[in-house]
Amino acid sequence: MLVKYQIFEQYLAIIDLALLIFKRIFMKKVLQRTFISASVLLATCSYAFESSISIQDLPVLKQEDQHSEASKRLVNLFTRSHYKANDFDNAFASQVFDRYLKQLDHYRVIFLQSDIDNFNKYVQTFRKDFTSGRLAPAYDIYTVGLQRRYERFAYALTLLDKEITFTGNDSYNFDTSESPWAENTEALNEIWRQKVKHEALNLKLTGKTWPEIQKLLRKRYEMAIKRLQQTQSEDVFQTLMNSYARSLEPHTSY
């Protein structure tokens, strides 16, 4: 009986040792997983308001072969057959150019004054380029607009890092279509700070809390960036042709 009892004690000791080893291994894995999960969570929080799409992910937009012939045919059709007679002279080309810029940035919250100054180099040859189907300048302008839009929405996302308060004396101008173009990025940032604050205030007035506002605005700006990534060359062509058609007559479109 004594021998059996000793064997039984040894058996229990082995079981205790096995359980101890199992607990140590198990706890080590749990701690590792917990540490990894916490690290991922912290990383997510740190970069929660940065876009998952980089500016390098934006599409490269170029004139497609069919666009040259299509633009020449449209000019010929409207010049000969539109009820409102019109010659595509330099004065009219300037109107098309201005309307194209307005289509891309009606409220002047995207482009900088330096961008507009740089675009002016295209004005002198715009009529000749357009009527001969050379649309590369329009694509260059659109590409800059695409990059500027990305920069604006990316900046808007950073404004969500901290809770927006409404204790100051800020004012927001809804219609900036006749305002001067922003001279620098700092001036544009201020316009967008007011814009984001205005959008946050509208949501707050509906009874939403800051976390809810934060989530909604983040989704809104992320979706805007995603749409930029989905832009196609045909979008540029349609915008340009509509600028031409509506310069001819406001109710005409491509």
Salt bridges, closest charged atoms under 4 A:
GLU69 OE1 - LYS72 NZ 3.83
GLU69 OE2 - ARG73 NE 3.35
ASP115 OD2 - ARG148 NE 2.81
ASP129 OD1 - ARG134 NE 3.36
GLU151 OE1 - ARG148 NH1 3.19
ASP170 OD2 - ARG193 NH1 3.17
ASP170 OD2 - LYS197 NZ 2.69
GLU190 OE2 - ARG193 NH2 2.79
GLU199 OE2 - LYS195 NZ 3.29
GLU199 OE1 - ARG220 NH1 3.40
GLU222 OE2 - ARG218 NH2 3.71
GLU234 OE1 - HIS67 NE2 2.90
GLU249 OE2 - HIS251 ND1 2.91
